[in-house]
């Protein structure tokens, strides 16, 4: 997850990254763009957001930036192996 408090002002974020960082849906992010509440750089069917514009959106809407969760136990835990699925042919 992107930590908006520590990333560069000019880092470009995707719709999915903004939604994950703010813990809202991608649809809510797109609606904020349509309503003019969140500044975006539009591409062909894709939006990009500067971290600065996302922080301004958070401040203007009275939101609190979620803190990136860093759990020290996760780094020590080995990855979980999942068995491969047998696909019918």
N, CA, C and O atoms as a GROMACS GRO file, in nm:
protein
  356
    1UNK      N    1   0.085  -0.118   0.000
    1UNK     CA    2   0.000   0.000   0.000
    1UNK      C    3   0.089   0.124   0.000
    1UNK      O    4   0.194   0.125   0.064
    2UNK      N    5   0.047   0.226  -0.071
    2UNK     CA    6   0.118   0.353  -0.080
    2UNK      C    7   0.099   0.430   0.051
    2UNK      O    8  -0.013   0.439   0.101
    3UNK      N    9   0.207   0.485   0.105
    3UNK     CA   10   0.198   0.571   0.223
    3UNK      C   11   0.201   0.715   0.175
    3UNK      O   12   0.307   0.767   0.140
    4UNK      N   13   0.086   0.781   0.173
    4UNK     CA   14   0.076   0.916   0.121
    4UNK      C   15   0.151   1.018   0.206
    4UNK      O   16   0.187   1.124   0.156
    5UNK      N   17   0.175   0.987   0.332
    5UNK     CA   18   0.244   1.081   0.420
    5UNK      C   19   0.392   1.093   0.386
    5UNK      O   20   0.453   1.195   0.414
    6UNK      N   21   0.450   0.989   0.326
    6UNK     CA   22   0.594   0.990   0.303
    6UNK      C   23   0.634   0.993   0.156
    6UNK      O   24   0.752   1.012   0.126
    7UNK      N   25   0.542   0.975   0.063
    7UNK     CA   26   0.581   0.972  -0.078
    7UNK      C   27   0.599   1.114  -0.132
    7UNK      O   28   0.549   1.211  -0.074
    8UNK      N   29   0.670   1.126  -0.242
    8UNK     CA   30   0.698   1.253  -0.306
    8UNK      C   31   0.568   1.320  -0.352
    8UNK      O   32   0.472   1.253  -0.388
    9UNK      N   33   0.567   1.454  -0.349
    9UNK     CA   34   0.449   1.529  -0.394
    9UNK      C   35   0.414   1.500  -0.539
    9UNK      O   36   0.297   1.507  -0.578
   10UNK      N   37   0.514   1.467  -0.619
   10UNK     CA   38   0.493   1.453  -0.762
   10UNK      C   39   0.484   1.307  -0.808
   10UNK      O   40   0.481   1.281  -0.928
   11UNK      N   41   0.479   1.214  -0.715
   11UNK     CA   42   0.463   1.074  -0.751
   11UNK      C   43   0.323   1.055  -0.809
   11UNK      O   44   0.225   1.100  -0.751
   12UNK      N   45   0.315   0.987  -0.923
   12UNK     CA   46   0.186   0.961  -0.985
   12UNK      C   47   0.128   0.830  -0.935
   12UNK      O   48   0.198   0.728  -0.929
   13UNK      N   49   0.002   0.834  -0.898
   13UNK     CA   50  -0.066   0.718  -0.842
   13UNK      C   51  -0.182   0.680  -0.934
   13UNK      O   52  -0.245   0.767  -0.995
   14UNK      N   53  -0.210   0.553  -0.943
   14UNK     CA   54  -0.323   0.505  -1.021
   14UNK      C   55  -0.451   0.514  -0.937
   14UNK      O   56  -0.446   0.540  -0.817
   15UNK      N   57  -0.562   0.492  -1.002
   15UNK     CA   58  -0.691   0.493  -0.932
   15UNK      C   59  -0.692   0.386  -0.822
   15UNK      O   60  -0.740   0.410  -0.712
   16UNK      N   61  -0.640   0.269  -0.854
   16UNK     CA   62  -0.637   0.159  -0.756
   16UNK      C   63  -0.548   0.195  -0.637
   16UNK      O   64  -0.583   0.163  -0.523
   17UNK      N   65  -0.435   0.259  -0.661
   17UNK     CA   66  -0.345   0.297  -0.552
   17UNK      C   67  -0.408   0.403  -0.462
   17UNK      O   68  -0.395   0.396  -0.339
   18UNK      N   69  -0.478   0.500  -0.522
   18UNK     CA   70  -0.545   0.603  -0.442
   18UNK      C   71  -0.656   0.539  -0.360
   18UNK      O   72  -0.671   0.569  -0.241
   19UNK      N   73  -0.734   0.452  -0.422
   19UNK     CA   74  -0.843   0.385  -0.350
   19UNK      C   75  -0.788   0.303  -0.234
   19UNK      O   76  -0.845   0.304  -0.124
   20UNK      N   77  -0.679   0.232  -0.257
   20UNK     CA   78  -0.620   0.152  -0.149
   20UNK      C   79  -0.563   0.238  -0.038
   20UNK      O   80  -0.577   0.205   0.080
   21UNK      N   81  -0.498   0.348  -0.074
   21UNK     CA   82  -0.438   0.435   0.027
   21UNK      C   83  -0.543   0.505   0.112
   21UNK      O   84  -0.523   0.526   0.231
   22UNK      N   85  -0.656   0.541   0.050
   22UNK     CA   86  -0.762   0.610   0.123
   22UNK      C   87  -0.866   0.515   0.180
   22UNK      O   88  -0.955   0.555   0.256
   23UNK      N   89  -0.854   0.388   0.144
   23UNK     CA   90  -0.948   0.284   0.188
   23UNK      C   91  -1.091   0.316   0.146
   23UNK      O   92  -1.185   0.307   0.224
   24UNK      N   93  -1.103   0.354   0.018
   24UNK     CA   94  -1.234   0.375  -0.043
   24UNK      C   95  -1.236   0.297  -0.174
   24UNK      O   96  -1.133   0.245  -0.216
   25UNK      N   97  -1.351   0.288  -0.237
   25UNK     CA   98  -1.360   0.211  -0.361
   25UNK      C   99  -1.304   0.292  -0.477
   25UNK      O  100  -1.294   0.415  -0.471
   26UNK      N  101  -1.269   0.221  -0.585
   26UNK     CA  102  -1.223   0.287  -0.706
   26UNK      C  103  -1.334   0.371  -0.766
   26UNK      O  104  -1.308   0.476  -0.825
   27UNK      N  105  -1.456   0.325  -0.754
   27UNK     CA  106  -1.571   0.402  -0.802
   27UNK      C  107  -1.585   0.536  -0.729
   27UNK      O  108  -1.620   0.636  -0.790
   28UNK      N  109  -1.557   0.536  -0.600
   28UNK     CA  110  -1.564   0.661  -0.522
   28UNK      C  111  -1.455   0.757  -0.567
   28UNK      O  112  -1.476   0.879  -0.568
   29UNK      N  113  -1.339   0.704  -0.604
   29UNK     CA  114  -1.230   0.789  -0.654
   29UNK      C  115  -1.271   0.851  -0.788
   29UNK      O  116  -1.254   0.971  -0.809
   30UNK      N  117  -1.325   0.769  -0.878
   30UNK     CA  118  -1.368   0.820  -1.009
   30UNK      C  119  -1.482   0.923  -0.994
   30UNK      O  120  -1.487   1.021  -1.068
   31UNK      N  121  -1.572   0.901  -0.898
   31UNK     CA  122  -1.681   0.996  -0.873
   31UNK      C  123  -1.626   1.128  -0.823
   31UNK      O  124  -1.675   1.234  -0.862
   32UNK      N  125  -1.524   1.125  -0.738
   32UNK     CA  126  -1.463   1.249  -0.689
   32UNK      C  127  -1.398   1.326  -0.804
   32UNK      O  128  -1.398   1.449  -0.803
   33UNK      N  129  -1.344   1.255  -0.902
   33UNK     CA  130  -1.287   1.321  -1.020
   33UNK      C  131  -1.398   1.385  -1.102
   33UNK      O  132  -1.386   1.501  -1.142
   34UNK      N  133  -1.506   1.310  -1.128
   34UNK     CA  134  -1.619   1.363  -1.206
   34UNK      C  135  -1.681   1.486  -1.139
   34UNK      O  136  -1.721   1.581  -1.207
   35UNK      N  137  -1.688   1.484  -1.006
   35UNK     CA  138  -1.747   1.596  -0.931
   35UNK      C  139  -1.653   1.715  -0.921
   35UNK      O  140  -1.694   1.822  -0.875
   36UNK      N  141  -1.528   1.699  -0.962
   36UNK     CA  142  -1.431   1.808  -0.956
   36UNK      C  143  -1.367   1.825  -0.819
   36UNK      O  144  -1.302   1.926  -0.794
   37UNK      N  145  -1.384   1.728  -0.732
   37UNK     CA  146  -1.326   1.738  -0.598
   37UNK      C  147  -1.184   1.685  -0.590
   37UNK      O  148  -1.111   1.718  -0.497
   38UNK      N  149  -1.144   1.605  -0.687
   38UNK     CA  150  -1.010   1.545  -0.689
   38UNK      C  151  -0.948   1.569  -0.825
   38UNK      O  152  -1.002   1.528  -0.928
   39UNK      N  153  -0.833   1.637  -0.826
   39UNK     CA  154  -0.765   1.668  -0.951
   39UNK      C  155  -0.695   1.543  -1.004
   39UNK      O  156  -0.628   1.471  -0.930
   40UNK      N  157  -0.711   1.518  -1.134
   40UNK     CA  158  -0.653   1.400  -1.197
   40UNK      C  159  -0.589   1.438  -1.328
   40UNK      O  160  -0.624   1.538  -1.391
   41UNK      N  161  -0.494   1.356  -1.369
   41UNK     CA  162  -0.433   1.367  -1.500
   41UNK      C  163  -0.498   1.256  -1.582
   41UNK      O  164  -0.480   1.138  -1.552
   42UNK      N  165  -0.573   1.294  -1.683
   42UNK     CA  166  -0.649   1.196  -1.759
   42UNK      C  167  -0.569   1.139  -1.873
   42UNK      O  168  -0.500   1.210  -1.946
   43UNK      N  169  -0.579   1.010  -1.888
   43UNK     CA  170  -0.522   0.941  -2.001
   43UNK      C  171  -0.637   0.877  -2.076
   43UNK      O  172  -0.753   0.913  -2.055
   44UNK      N  173  -0.607   0.784  -2.162
   44UNK     CA  174  -0.712   0.713  -2.233
   44UNK      C  175  -0.773   0.610  -2.139
   44UNK      O  176  -0.716   0.504  -2.116
   45UNK      N  177  -0.890   0.642  -2.084
   45UNK     CA  178  -0.963   0.556  -1.990
   45UNK      C  179  -0.887   0.529  -1.861
   45UNK      O  180  -0.921   0.435  -1.789
   46UNK      N  181  -0.786   0.610  -1.830
   46UNK     CA  182  -0.707   0.591  -1.709
   46UNK      C  183  -0.687   0.726  -1.643
   46UNK      O  184  -0.666   0.826  -1.711
   47UNK      N  185  -0.693   0.730  -1.512
   47UNK     CA  186  -0.662   0.851  -1.437
   47UNK      C  187  -0.534   0.829  -1.359
   47UNK      O  188  -0.509   0.720  -1.308
   48UNK      N  189  -0.455   0.934  -1.350
   48UNK     CA  190  -0.338   0.935  -1.263
   48UNK      C  191  -0.351   1.054  -1.171
   48UNK      O  192  -0.407   1.157  -1.209
   49UNK      N  193  -0.298   1.040  -1.050
   49UNK     CA  194  -0.313   1.143  -0.948
   49UNK      C  195  -0.177   1.171  -0.887
   49UNK      O  196  -0.100   1.079  -0.859
   50UNK      N  197  -0.146   1.300  -0.866
   50UNK     CA  198  -0.024   1.332  -0.794
   50UNK      C  199  -0.054   1.316  -0.645
   50UNK      O  200  -0.167   1.337  -0.601
   51UNK      N  201   0.046   1.278  -0.571
   51UNK     CA  202   0.028   1.259  -0.427
   51UNK      C  203  -0.016   1.391  -0.363
   51UNK      O  204  -0.091   1.391  -0.266
   52UNK      N  205   0.033   1.503  -0.417
   52UNK     CA  206  -0.004   1.634  -0.364
   52UNK      C  207  -0.155   1.657  -0.379
   52UNK      O  208  -0.218   1.706  -0.286
   53UNK      N  209  -0.213   1.623  -0.495
   53UNK     CA  210  -0.356   1.645  -0.515
   53UNK      C  211  -0.439   1.553  -0.426
   53UNK      O  212  -0.548   1.590  -0.382
   54UNK      N  213  -0.390   1.433  -0.401
   54UNK     CA  214  -0.463   1.341  -0.313
   54UNK      C  215  -0.460   1.393  -0.170
   54UNK      O  216  -0.561   1.388  -0.099
   55UNK      N  217  -0.343   1.443  -0.126
   55UNK     CA  218  -0.335   1.501   0.009
   55UNK      C  219  -0.428   1.622   0.023
   55UNK      O  220  -0.492   1.639   0.126
   56UNK      N  221  -0.436   1.705  -0.082
   56UNK     CA  222  -0.526   1.821  -0.079
   56UNK      C  223  -0.671   1.776  -0.071
   56UNK      O  224  -0.751   1.837   0.000
   57UNK      N  225  -0.706   1.670  -0.143
   57UNK     CA  226  -0.840   1.613  -0.138
   57UNK      C  227  -0.873   1.565   0.003
   57UNK      O  228  -0.983   1.588   0.053
   58UNK      N  229  -0.778   1.498   0.065
   58UNK     CA  230  -0.799   1.446   0.201
   58UNK      C  231  -0.822   1.561   0.298
   58UNK      O  232  -0.914   1.556   0.380
   59UNK      N  233  -0.740   1.665   0.287
   59UNK     CA  234  -0.752   1.778   0.378
   59UNK      C  235  -0.883   1.855   0.353
   59UNK      O  236  -0.949   1.895   0.449
   60UNK      N  237  -0.921   1.875   0.228
   60UNK     CA  238  -1.042   1.950   0.196
   60UNK      C  239  -1.169   1.878   0.241
   60UNK      O  240  -1.270   1.942   0.269
   61UNK      N  241  -1.164   1.746   0.248
   61UNK     CA  242  -1.282   1.668   0.286
   61UNK      C  243  -1.280   1.624   0.430
   61UNK      O  244  -1.364   1.544   0.471
   62UNK      N  245  -1.186   1.675   0.509
   62UNK     CA  246  -1.181   1.643   0.651
   62UNK      C  247  -1.148   1.498   0.681
   62UNK      O  248  -1.183   1.446   0.787
   63UNK      N  249  -1.080   1.433   0.588
   63UNK     CA  250  -1.043   1.294   0.607
   63UNK      C  251  -0.910   1.287   0.683
   63UNK      O  252  -0.838   1.386   0.693
   64UNK      N  253  -0.879   1.172   0.734
   64UNK     CA  254  -0.751   1.147   0.801
   64UNK      C  255  -0.678   1.043   0.718
   64UNK      O  256  -0.735   0.940   0.682
   65UNK      N  257  -0.550   1.070   0.690
   65UNK     CA  258  -0.471   0.974   0.614
   65UNK      C  259  -0.450   0.848   0.695
   65UNK      O  260  -0.401   0.855   0.808
   66UNK      N  261  -0.487   0.733   0.642
   66UNK     CA  262  -0.461   0.608   0.713
   66UNK      C  263  -0.311   0.583   0.720
   66UNK      O  264  -0.239   0.608   0.623
   67UNK      N  265  -0.265   0.536   0.831
   67UNK     CA  266  -0.124   0.504   0.847
   67UNK      C  267  -0.096   0.369   0.784
   67UNK      O  268  -0.175   0.275   0.798
   68UNK      N  269   0.016   0.360   0.714
   68UNK     CA  270   0.056   0.233   0.655
   68UNK      C  271   0.090   0.138   0.768
   68UNK      O  272   0.171   0.170   0.856
   69UNK      N  273   0.030   0.022   0.767
   69UNK     CA  274   0.054  -0.074   0.875
   69UNK      C  275   0.182  -0.149   0.847
   69UNK      O  276   0.197  -0.215   0.744
   70UNK      N  277   0.274  -0.139   0.940
   70UNK     CA  278   0.399  -0.213   0.931
   70UNK      C  279   0.408  -0.301   1.054
   70UNK      O  280   0.427  -0.252   1.165
   71UNK      N  281   0.393  -0.427   1.033
   71UNK     CA  282   0.400  -0.521   1.143
   71UNK      C  283   0.535  -0.591   1.137
   71UNK      O  284   0.570  -0.649   1.034
   72UNK      N  285   0.609  -0.586   1.246
   72UNK     CA  286   0.744  -0.644   1.246
   72UNK      C  287   0.739  -0.795   1.232
   72UNK      O  288   0.835  -0.855   1.184
   73UNK      N  289   0.631  -0.859   1.273
   73UNK     CA  290   0.622  -1.004   1.265
   73UNK      C  291   0.609  -1.055   1.123
   73UNK      O  292   0.642  -1.170   1.096
   74UNK      N  293   0.562  -0.972   1.031
   74UNK     CA  294   0.543  -1.015   0.893
   74UNK      C  295   0.674  -1.042   0.822
   74UNK      O  296   0.683  -1.132   0.739
   75UNK      N  297   0.777  -0.965   0.855
   75UNK     CA  298   0.905  -0.981   0.786
   75UNK      C  299   0.973  -1.112   0.827
   75UNK      O  300   1.050  -1.168   0.749
   76UNK      N  301   0.945  -1.160   0.947
   76UNK     CA  302   1.010  -1.281   0.996
   76UNK      C  303   0.936  -1.407   0.956
   76UNK      O  304   0.994  -1.516   0.956
   77UNK      N  305   0.811  -1.395   0.921
   77UNK     CA  306   0.729  -1.510   0.888
   77UNK      C  307   0.760  -1.556   0.746
   77UNK      O  308   0.763  -1.474   0.654
   78UNK      N  309   0.782  -1.687   0.725
   78UNK     CA  310   0.809  -1.735   0.589
   78UNK      C  311   0.682  -1.727   0.504
   78UNK      O  312   0.572  -1.733   0.558
   79UNK      N  313   0.697  -1.713   0.374
   79UNK     CA  314   0.578  -1.706   0.288
   79UNK      C  315   0.500  -1.836   0.290
   79UNK      O  316   0.557  -1.944   0.304
   80UNK      N  317   0.370  -1.825   0.278
   80UNK     CA  318   0.284  -1.942   0.278
   80UNK      C  319   0.279  -1.998   0.138
   80UNK      O  320   0.255  -1.926   0.041
   81UNK      N  321   0.304  -2.128   0.127
   81UNK     CA  322   0.300  -2.192  -0.003
   81UNK      C  323   0.160  -2.246  -0.026
   81UNK      O  324   0.103  -2.313   0.060
   82UNK      N  325   0.106  -2.218  -0.142
   82UNK     CA  326  -0.025  -2.270  -0.177
   82UNK      C  327  -0.009  -2.370  -0.290
   82UNK      O  328   0.066  -2.346  -0.385
   83UNK      N  329  -0.078  -2.482  -0.280
   83UNK     CA  330  -0.064  -2.583  -0.386
   83UNK      C  331  -0.125  -2.534  -0.516
   83UNK      O  332  -0.225  -2.462  -0.516
   84UNK      N  333  -0.065  -2.573  -0.625
   84UNK     CA  334  -0.115  -2.536  -0.756
   84UNK      C  335  -0.244  -2.612  -0.784
   84UNK      O  336  -0.259  -2.728  -0.744
   85UNK      N  337  -0.336  -2.546  -0.852
   85UNK     CA  338  -0.462  -2.613  -0.885
   85UNK      C  339  -0.442  -2.697  -1.011
   85UNK      O  340  -0.377  -2.656  -1.106
   86UNK      N  341  -0.499  -2.814  -1.007
   86UNK     CA  342  -0.497  -2.898  -1.128
   86UNK      C  343  -0.610  -2.853  -1.219
   86UNK      O  344  -0.728  -2.860  -1.182
   87UNK      N  345  -0.574  -2.807  -1.335
   87UNK     CA  346  -0.673  -2.759  -1.430
   87UNK      C  347  -0.712  -2.873  -1.523
   87UNK      O  348  -0.625  -2.941  -1.577
   88UNK      N  349  -0.842  -2.895  -1.542
   88UNK     CA  350  -0.883  -3.001  -1.636
   88UNK      C  351  -0.847  -2.961  -1.779
   88UNK      O  352  -0.849  -2.843  -1.816
   89UNK      N  353  -0.815  -3.061  -1.855
   89UNK     CA  354  -0.777  -3.035  -1.994
   89UNK      C  355  -0.885  -3.074  -2.088
   89UNK      O  356  -0.870  -3.060  -2.209
   0.00000   0.00000   0.00000
